């Protein structure tokens, strides 16, 4: 990775010190962006990478429901929203007992970045 991307990676690690899974996800995204940034240095000045590397918003919520035995259950849900620059957020919600912010942030990070890129490409081609 070039020096600029290494500095971005250092910033991510400093802001999220106990999230190695997130570090890995960001590292993979940064590696994939390096050729694009070499061709478009104007993206560096516009701080595009800093704007897309972290979500705009992370929502955590609870969903109470009644099971088949009449007992109230409470599940936790997550939604991570990355970039609304070209329109509404894309993505989904996660509900599972094993889901938590630390585990889901890297998963949402990769899938959120991918969907953001897909929507940007569609917008350019449209």
GIMOJO-V861231 format. One record per backbone hydrogen bond with DSSP energy under -1.0 kcal/mol. NH is the residue of the N-H (numbers start at 0). CO is the residue of the C=O. If there is no record, write none. Layout:
nh;co
NH;CO
NH;CO
//
This chain:
nh;co
5;1
6;2
7;3
8;4
9;5
10;6
11;7
12;8
13;9
14;10
15;11
18;15
22;18
23;19
24;20
25;21
26;22
27;23
28;24
29;25
30;26
31;27
32;28
33;29
36;32
37;33
38;34
39;35
42;39
43;40
44;40
45;41
46;43
47;42
50;46
51;47
52;48
55;80
56;80
58;78
60;76
62;74
64;72
66;70
69;66
72;64
74;62
76;60
77;93
78;58
80;56
86;83
93;77
98;95
103;99
104;100
107;103
108;104
109;105
110;106
111;107
112;108
113;109
114;110
115;111
116;112
117;113
118;114
119;115
120;116
121;117
122;118
123;119
124;120
125;121
//
